[in-house]
Amino acid sequence: MLGKDTSPAISGIAGMGHILLTVALVFFFVCLHHRLRLDLTGTTRTETDEQTEVPPVDRTA
């Protein structure tokens, strides 16, 4: 600020903030891609789950 030196911790915090924003943005686009791919194939998530459904395990034995 106006010629005064700042602590290196400020730069570190700003850097970590940028890293977190980048990770969140990548996660957003991965989720968006997954959702759009499901919409383009015409199957919903529940239809996909029903096709790969595993029978329940009998735990009474």
Secondary structure, DSSP 4 states (H G I P E B T S, - for coil): -TT----HHHHHHHHHHHHHHHHHHHHHHHHHHHHHHHHHHT--HHHHHHHTPPPPP----
